[in-house]
Amino acid sequence: MSANFAAATDSLRAESDRGSVIVAGAWMEDLLSDAIQKRLLPSPEQNDKLFGPRGPLGTFAAKIDIAHRVSLITREVRKSLHICRRLRNDFAHVAHPISFDTESVKDRVTELFELNKDVLSTVWSTTAEHIPADYRKTIDETEPSSAIRQALGTRPLFDLTAGTIVSGLTMVVEQTERVESLE
């Protein structure tokens, strides 16, 4: 997980605010598609229409909900992904300036962090060497979850939380098994 986490976090940090949210959302949606396709029986057609733009799994929201319903993700991950989806939609479709300083964005990132603070604390304790040094130096390692939120600010908090989610979804894809055919 640590290599995936470091790669995801580094990739997101290299983006603009808008780019970070859009790339994170796209990455999460692609990983969900991979996990769902891996779980389902193969499509009889080369181009799986389930995932097409007009297919029942053509949206990020539909993929999130079906992934939860077929036990690929937990309720908390489902909630986290819907927050990321809404953030992605705001950053991708709003014409006026939007950033991690926007109050509604701050609120959503705080909500996202709160849903994932236990995971982030675990990640912190097991992969601290992969946390960027400029983030790491501001964190009190005895209380990582509250210190992370207070010390980092909204953008780094998003990058770390999204990197954790992407890393976790990568593991879901790797561990997902296909259902058995009844035929």
Secondary structure as UniProt FT lines:
FT   HELIX           2..13
FT   HELIX           17..39
FT   HELIX           49..51
FT   TURN            53..54
FT   TURN            56..57
FT   HELIX           60..69
FT   TURN            70..71
FT   HELIX           75..93
FT   TURN            100..101
FT   HELIX           103..127
FT   HELIX           128..130
FT   HELIX           133..136
FT   TURN            137..138
FT   TURN            141..142
FT   HELIX           144..152
FT   HELIX           154..175
//
